[in-house]
Amino acid sequence: MKKSTRMLAEGGVAIALALALSYLKIPVAALGGSIDFVMVPLIVFAYRWGVWQGLLAGLAFGTLKFFLAGGAAVNWQSMLLDYSVAYAFVGFAGLLRKKKGLLPVSALIGCFARFLVHFVSGITIYATYAEPTADFFGLSVATPGAVLFSVVYNGVYMLPNTIIAVIVCAILIKPVELLDRF
């Protein structure tokens, strides 16, 4: 099988599996956020094929998740950041592409990258839930309360998701590395 065909097939399977897993979740945050396994297929795909392919798969998944799996957003910026861009950043797990035994570290990188996007969304879009943002020469600037709000709010679901992804990826090291033989 040609390499590009195999990559596209694996990408489609990873996106479909992540979408199916998005329906099995434990909601934990009042405004959204849940504990689930959706990042694992995206991380494995990025680890096998690289950052750019991982970014594209994450972008496709995040967009599909918003429209097909009950996504909620307060505006279009929220939809882009909290779904499309956040899941695209999971693709940074591909930074350690095919480095033997580093799949769990790749999971940590991908999860942290996604957390950063949610954090930015929290201090820009959702900051009003913590306290008003300060007006700084016509620009809205997050106050310390908004920063703390975003870290805690997003940490409530991202920390368990990160732990789950790292553990599952540690279990999957050998099977994923065996895929390269075929």
C-alpha positions, 0 to 999 in steps of 0.5 A: 500500500502506498504511504500516502494512501495508508496515512489517509486511511489511518487518519480517517480511522483516527478521526472516526474513532475519536468521534465515536469516543466523544460520545462516551464521556463524563461531563465535569465542567459547568460550561463544557469540558469532559473526561474522555478518550478522544485524544488518544487516536489523534495522538497515536496518528500524530506520533506515527505521521508527524505534526502537520498530519496530526494538526490536520486530523485534529482540525478535522476532528474538532470541527466535526465534533462541534457539528456532530457531537453536540458542541456548544459555543458562545460565539464563532471565536469560541467554536474555533478555539475550543474545538477546531484549534484546540484539537488541532494542537493535539497534533503537536504530539507528532513532534516526537514522531516515531521516537522509540518509547516516547508515545506517552511523552508525545501524549503529554505534549499534545495534551499540554498544547490543547490546554494552552488553547483552552487557556487562551480561550478562557482568558479572552472569551470566557473571562467575563465569567470570572470578572470583567476584563480590564480595558487597556487603551481599547484592548480587553486584557484578562485580569488575574482573576480571569487567568486563575479562572481559566487555569482552574476551569480548564485544569478540571477536565484537562488534567484527568484527560492528560493522565488518561491519555498518557497512561493509555499511550504507555500501554499502547507503545508496543502495539503502535511501534509494531504498526511500522513493520507492516 
